[in-house]
Amino acid sequence: MDVPVCGVVLAAGLGTRMRSDMPKALHHVGGVPMVSLVCEALRQNGISPIIAVVSPEAPEVAAAVGAEVLIVPQHERLGTGHAAAQALEVMPAEGLALITFGDTPLLRAETLRALVAAHVGAHQSEPRLGATLVSAVLEDPAGYGRVVRDQDGWVADLVEQGDCTPEQAAIKEIFAGILIAPVAVLRQYLPRLRQDNAQREYLLTDVPRLIVSGGGLVAAFIAAPEEVRGVNSRRQLAEANQLIWRRELDRLMEQGVTVLDPTSTFVSPGVAVGRDTIIWPGCYLLGRTEVGADCRIGPQAYLEDSVLGRSVSVRFSTVEGSEVGDEVTIGPYSHIRPGTHLGDQVKVGNFAEIKNSRVGAGSKVSHHSYVGDAELGQGVNVGAGAVFVNYDGRDKHSTRVADGAFIGCNANLVAPLELGHQAYIACGSTINRDVPDGALAIGRARQRNVLDWVTRRTGQRALRGHAKRVRGSAPKPRQRDKTQEPETEPRK
């Protein structure tokens, strides 16, 4: 951008009209706080610095916009013009300032880019241009101030609904509140605002009037109505969400992604999805999520702040803050928690949970297993019901499993622990000591069979197994591991 432009986001409003204890700008649209979407639209155009005017009563708004955004407090909420004036002290000495609102989440970066270009181009042909405001044409403009143009198309006046003549009330072009002007013009006119209006506030809408009365010109840039609408109620919040969800799904479908049911699929702005990926119904792709090509997402998958490789399948499962390699299958009903890295061709079975762990290529974490704070090598098999016991009630501990290890069903691995290359863990074992390469670890209690225990307890003879057999054949004797203790205890 040839002309330096700074951005001013007015985000000091509280949630009064939303009937909320949370500041309005923090309500989510498309899975993202509204004010974050506005800042991102400015950022995509190289607009810098970005200045956010926030209430000191809502420090969480400052946290939502990002560390690179300059924060200016508005200690008294005396109107939009007063809020914009708070940013004068930190505005650059030269260049343009684009003023917008933290509750206009549907504003596109492309629209802001066109607005800046229109203002710069108009100023080159007409040096008297003092500002360009954003307007919209509504089928029903009731309740909005009208943009009155002169015969040359310049803005002659802004008239509130209650002050309109019948001719002015018929105008369908309304002022959306967004404007761009040289910093020098704002320094000249913002301090001159007065509270002589019904709201008893300093209004940003008075700046174009002052420019015109001072002999300057004001242009109007017409934007799509849906982009400039503010969010002031829960109903408007729901409408904004529906619009942005559909906008993002249309973007993905234009890029070669199949969305089977757009009415039940939700994708945040900025989410990237590769070609030929199919998104089934009931899916959420939120935050900084990236999905590779030829994946199968869903049904009912929840992905947030995660990166997935090519040909990944996620069914009825949640993936948060994790990295997933190529050709990985997850689910159904599994939970991949933050800090997890799954290598290529990993298989995560149903009802498995993995947290803050690295799982090497080709490894399998079977159903009903928990892996936490662990590092698994390649080709590791984790049997059903295995638990990596990583928490001692105060601290978290880690487990390292070398390549080719085999962990049997219902094993408990008590960290800190290391399992060697191709180590085997017998099913049902509790292991709390390191296992060498190629060793079999057995950590289960010795089995005891107390004969005739039921008879002595109840006075009735137990039904022997042969009575249940249809053919009455005797069972084949079980081969006993000679390294173990006898399985049957003599009757006492």
N, C-alpha and C positions, 0 to 999 in steps of 0.2 A: 504494500500500500504506500503510494508516493507521499501522501499527506499524513502526518502523524495524527492518530486518533486515540483518545483515551475513552474508557467506558465508565459510566456512573450507573450503578444499580441501586435503586431506592428500595430498601428491604427492611425498613424499621417498623412496619405494621405488625400489630399483634393479631391474635386469632379471634378478635371480638365478634366480627360478623360470621366467622366460621363456627362460633360457639365452641371454641377450643382453648385449652390451656397451652397449646403449642403455637409458636409464632407461625403466621400464615405461610411465610416463605419456605418453611421446613416441611410442609405437607408434600407428600410424594405424588408425582405424576410420572407414569411410566417407570415406577420403581426408583425414582431419583428425586431428591428435594427440588422443588420448583426453582429456587434461587440458583442451584447448581446448574440446571439446564440453561438458564439465562446467561450465566457467566461462561459456560462452555460455548454458547453461540457467539459471544464476543471474542473468546479466545481463538476460535477457529478462523477468525478474520484477522488475526494478528493485532487486535486492539489491545493497547497497553499504555499505561497501567490500567487495570480494572479497579475501580473504587466502589466499595459497597458501603452504603449508609445504613447502619443497623441501630437497633435500640440497645442501650447498655444493659437493659433488663433481659436480653436474650443473647448471651454470649455464644450459645450453640449455633446461631446463624453464622457467626464469624468462622466457626470451625467447619461449617458445611461448605463454604465457598472456596476453601483452599488457602494454603499458606502464601501463595503469590499474590493474592488479592489484598489491596490496601483497605483497612477497616477504619471507618470514620463514624463516631457515635452521634446520634441525634438524641440529645438529652430531653428535649421537649418536642412532642409531635404536634407541630404547628402547620402542617400541610406539606404538599409535594414540593412547592417552591422553596420552603424553608429547608426541607431535606436536601434538595439539590444544592442549596447555598452552603451546606456544611462541607461539601466536597471541594469548594473553591480553593481552600488553603493547600490542598495536596495535588490539585490539577497542574499539569505542566504549564509553563509560561506561554507556550505557543501551540498551534494546532487546533484540532477539533475535539469536541466532547460530545459523545453520544449518550443521552440519558434515557434509561429504560427502567422497568419495574421488576421486582423480584417475583411478582405473581403473574407474569406473562410467559408461562413455560412452553407455549407452542410456537414461539417466535423462532423462525429458521435462521441459520447462519447465512444462507443464500439471500434472504430478504435484507438482512443488515448490510451485506456486501453491496447489494443493489442500491440501498438507501445512501450509503456513503458515496458511491459512484455518481448517483443522481445529484447529490448536493454539490460535489466537487465540480461536476460538469456544468451545472447551472450557475455556480459562482464564477466560473471562468468566462461565461457569456454575459453575466449580469453581476458586476462587483457589489451592487447594493444589497445582494441577498444576505440576509442576516441569520436565517435559520431555515431548516426544512423539517416540517413535522410529519408524522405518520398518521394517515387517515384510513378509513375503511368505508365502504359503501354497504349499507345494511338495508334489507328489505323492510325491516321494521326498526327505525332509528329511535323509537320512543325511549326517553330517559337519558339520551346522550346529547352532549353539546354539538351543535352543527358547525360545519366549516362553510363559511360564506366566502365565495371567490369573487374577484372583480372581473371585468370584461376581458382582461388579459390572462386570466387563470391563476393569478397570485392570490394568496389568502388575504382577504380584506378584513375578516373578523371571525371570532369564535363566540357563538351565542349559546348560552345554556338553554335547556329545554323550556324552563319557565319564563324565559325572556323572549322567546321566539315570536315573531309575527306569523300570521297564517302562511305567508310565502316562505319564510325561513323554516317553519315546521315541516314543510313539504320536502325540504332538502334531505337526502338520504346519506350524505357524506358526513361522517362524524370524526372527531379528533380522538385518536387512540392514546394520547398522553405521551408518546415517545417522540423525541426530537433530537436533531443534531445541529450544532451551532459552533462557531469559533469560540474558543475559551475566552477571548477578549470580549466578545458580545455577552457572554454569560456573566463575566465580571462586571460589565456595565449595567446589566438589567436586573439580575437577581437581587442585589441589595435595594432596588427601587420598588420591590413588590410591597403591596399594602394588604391589610386585612379587611378592606371595605367590601365584604361580600357576605352572603347568607351564612357561610360556614365559619366566618371569622378566622380564616386561615390564609397563609401565603400560598398561592396556587401557581403551579408551573404553567398552567394555561394562560396566565396573564403575560408571560414573556413574549409570545408572538404578538399580542396586542401592543405591548410597549414598543416593539421593534417597528411595527407598522406606523404607530403614532409618531415615532421618531424619524420617519422618512425612509425606513428600510423596507426590504421586501421579505416576504415569507412564502416559501413554496410548500406544497403538500404532496407527499409521496403516498400513493394508494397501495395498501397491502391487503392480502386476503383476510377477510373478517375473522376466520378461525385462528389466525396467528396472533392477533393483537388482543384477543379477548382476555380479560383478567379473570382471576379465580377468587371469588368473594363468598362462596357458599359451598356446602357439601355437594349440592346438586351440580354446581359448576365444576367442582373438583372431579366428580364422576364423569361428566361430559368430556373434560380435558383428558382424562385417562383413556376413555374410549377412542378419542381422536388420535392420541399419540401412539397407542398400541397398534391401531390400524395403519398409521403412517409407517411405523417401523416394519410391520409385516409386509406391506406393499414394497418397501425398499428391498427386503430380503427376497421376495418372490421375483422382483425384477432382476436380481443377481443370480437367479438359478436355483433357489431353495424351494422345496415343496413344503407348503403349509397345508395340512389336510383340513384343518378347521380353524380359520382365523378368529371365530367367535370365542374360542376357548384356548387361545394361544397368546402368550404375553411376552413381549421382547422389549427390553430397555433400549433407549437411544444409545448408539455406539457399539452395540453387540455385533460381532462379526461372525458370519456363518458361511462355510464353503459351499461350492456348487454341488448339486445332486444330493445334498443332505435332506432327509425327510424329517419333519417335525410333526409328531403325532399329537392328538388333542390332549389338553390338560397340562401343557408344558409352560414353564417359566424360565426364561433366559435373561438374567439380570446382571447389572453392574458391568464390570470389565471382563465379560465372558467372550471367549473366542472358540468357535467350533470349526473343525476342519471339514474337508470335503467328504462326501459319501458316507456320512454318519447316519445313524438311526437314533433319534432322540424321542423318548417317550414310548408309550403313553405315560402321562403324569410324571414327567421328569422335572426336577428343580435344579437349575444350574445357576450359580452365583459366583462372580469373580474367579472364574476357572478357565483353564485353557485345555481344550481337547484336541487330540491329533486327528488323523484320517481314519475312516472306517471304524469309528467308535460306536458302540451300542450302549445306551443308558435307558433302562426300562423301570418305571415305577420307583425311581431312586433319587437321592439328593447328592449333589456334588458341590461343595463350598470351598472356595479359596485353595484350589488344588490344581495340579498339572497331571494330565492324562496322556499317555503315549498313543501310538497308532495301534489299531486293531484290538482295542481293549473292550471287554464286555463287562458291564456292571448291572447287577440286579437279577431279578426284581427285588425291590424292598431293601436296598442297601443304602448306607450313609457314608459318604466319603467326606470327612471333616477337614477343616483348614490345615494347611501345612503338609498335605499328602502329595506324593509324587508316585504315579503308577507307570512303570516302564511298558514298552511295547508288548502286546499280546498277553497282558495280564488278564486273568479272569477272576472276578469278584462275584461270589455266589449270592444267593438270596439271604436276606436278613444278616448281612455282614456289616461290620463297622470298622473303618480304618481312620486313624487320627494321627496327624503329625508324623507320618512314616514314609519311608521309601521302599517300594516293592519292585524288585528287579524284573527284567524281561522274562516272560514265560512263566512266572510264578502264579500260583492259584491260592486264593483265600476263600475257603469254602463257606457253606452256609452256617449261620448262627455263630460266627467267629468274631472276636474283637482283637484288633491289632492297634496298639497305641505306643507312640514314642519308640518305634522300632525301625531297623534297617534290615531288609530282607534281600538276599542276593538273587541270582537268576535261578529259575527252575525250582523254586522252593514250593513245597506242598503244605498248606495249612489245613488240617482236617476239620471236620464239622465240630463246632462247639469249643474250639481251642480259644484260650484267653491269654493275651499278653498282659500280665499283671504288672502294671507300670506305676501304680500309686500306692505309697505306704501310709497314707493318711496325712502326710505333710509335704513330701517331695515327690516329683516325678522322676522315674529312672528309665533307662533305655535298654533295649535288647538288640543284639546283633546276631543275624542268622546268615551263615555262609551259603554259597551256591549249593544247590542240590539237596539241601536238608529236607527231611520228611518229618512233619509234626502230626502225630496221630490225633484221633478224635478225643475231645474232652480233656485235652492236656492243658495244664496251667504252667505258664512260663513266668517265674517270679523274677523280675528285674531287680538289680542289674544282672545281665546274663549274656553269655556268648555261646552259640551253637556252632560247631565246626563244620567243615566241608563234608557233605553227605552224611551228617549226623542224623540219627533216627531217635524219635521220641515215642515211646510206647503209649498207646491210647490209655486215657485215664490217669496219666502220670502228673504229678506236681514236681516241677524241676526248679531247683533254686541254686544249682551249682553248674558251672560251665561244663560243656560236653565236648570232648575232643573230636577231631576229624574221624569220620567213619565209625563212631561208637554208637551203640544202642543204649539209651538212658531209660531206666525203668524206675519210676518213683511213686508207684501206687502201693497202697497197704496190702499186706498179705491176706489172701482170702481164707476164711475159716468156715467150714461146713459143720455145724453142730447137729449131729444125727439125732433123730427122734425128739427134737426140741418141741415140735407142735404137740406130740402126744403127751409129753410131760407137762406142758402148759395148760392144755385143755382137757386132758383125760381121754381124748378121742384119737384113734389112729389116723394118721394123715393118708390121704388118697395117693397111692403110689403111681408113679408115671406109667407103669405097664398097664394099669387099668384103663388109661385113656387111649391106648393104642388100639387101632381097629384090628390089626392083624396079630397083635400080641408079640411082635418080634422085639427082641432085646435091642437097646440102643448100642451103637458102635462105641466102644470105649474111647474116651478122649485122650489123645496123646498129650502127656504132660511135659512141660519144659523142665528137663532134669536140672537146670541151673536154679530152679525156684524151690522154695520150701514145699513140703507136702500140702496138697490142697484140702485134705480132709483131716479133721482133728478126731482122734479116738474118742469114743463115747466114755464119759465119766460116770 
